Amino acid sequence: MPFIDRVEVLATGELLLGLKSAGNPIYQYVYREAAGVYWDKDRRGFKSTPMKEWSCSQWFNQIVDIVRTGLGVELILNADVIWLNIPDRDKERIQSENAI
């Protein structure tokens, strides 16, 4: 199972769930779900389209759900995850919903 080692809002306004591993070639096909989730090979993570109406925690759940249903891959939040530019409220919600 891939572990999420960083959760970051990029300068572009996209949410990135960075993975501890380098990823898998099948990850690139997540875009086929047409759900605003993409694989960023250079950043080793799944990212959203620019966030507008949804919060970081909503996008986090969207990415995790789409990766699970579309690719059959369960993303796990690492205990020592790095949080970059994530509002405290969203960080707390993500942590509580993912039991770390």
C-alpha positions in Angstrom: 0.0 0.0 0.0 1.3 3.4 -0.9 1.8 5.8 2.0 1.1 9.6 1.8 4.1 11.4 3.2 3.1 14.9 2.4 -0.1 16.9 1.9 0.5 20.2 0.2 -1.4 23.1 -1.4 0.7 24.0 -4.4 1.3 27.6 -5.6 -1.1 26.7 -8.4 -4.0 26.1 -5.9 -3.9 22.3 -6.4 -3.9 19.9 -3.6 -1.0 17.3 -3.8 -0.9 14.0 -1.9 2.7 13.1 -2.2 3.7 9.4 -1.8 6.6 7.9 0.1 7.4 5.7 -2.9 8.1 6.7 -6.5 4.7 5.5 -7.6 3.6 3.0 -10.2 3.1 3.4 -13.9 -0.6 2.6 -13.6 -1.1 5.8 -11.5 -1.0 7.9 -14.6 -4.3 6.5 -15.7 -6.3 8.0 -12.8 -7.2 10.9 -15.1 -9.6 8.5 -16.9 -12.0 8.7 -14.0 -12.7 12.3 -15.1 -12.9 13.4 -11.5 -10.3 16.2 -11.3 -7.6 13.9 -10.0 -4.2 13.5 -11.8 -0.8 11.8 -11.2 2.2 14.1 -11.0 5.2 11.9 -11.8 7.7 14.7 -11.0 6.2 15.4 -7.5 5.4 11.7 -6.9 1.9 12.3 -6.0 -1.8 12.6 -6.9 -3.1 16.1 -7.3 -6.4 17.9 -7.7 -7.4 20.5 -10.2 -7.2 24.0 -8.8 -9.3 24.1 -5.7 -12.3 26.5 -5.9 -15.5 25.4 -4.1 -14.0 22.5 -2.1 -11.8 22.6 1.0 -8.5 20.8 1.3 -10.2 18.0 3.4 -12.9 17.5 0.7 -10.3 17.3 -2.0 -8.2 14.9 0.1 -11.2 12.6 0.4 -11.9 12.9 -3.3 -8.4 12.0 -4.3 -8.3 9.0 -1.9 -11.7 7.8 -3.1 -11.0 8.1 -6.8 -7.6 6.4 -6.5 -9.3 3.5 -4.6 -12.3 3.1 -6.9 -10.5 3.9 -10.2 -7.2 2.2 -9.6 -7.9 -0.2 -6.8 -5.1 1.4 -4.7 -5.6 2.2 -1.1 -3.7 5.3 0.0 -2.6 5.4 3.6 -1.8 8.6 5.6 1.7 8.2 7.0 2.1 8.9 10.7 4.9 11.5 10.1 3.2 13.2 7.2 4.5 16.7 6.2 1.8 19.3 6.0 2.5 22.3 3.7 0.1 25.3 3.3 -2.9 23.3 4.8 -5.3 25.2 7.1 -5.3 23.8 10.6 -9.1 23.0 10.4 -8.5 20.9 7.3 -5.5 19.2 8.8 -7.4 18.2 11.9 -10.4 16.9 9.9 -8.1 14.8 7.6 -6.3 13.4 10.6 -9.4 12.5 12.5 -11.1 10.9 9.5 -8.0 8.9 8.7 -7.1 7.9 12.3 -3.5 8.8 12.6 
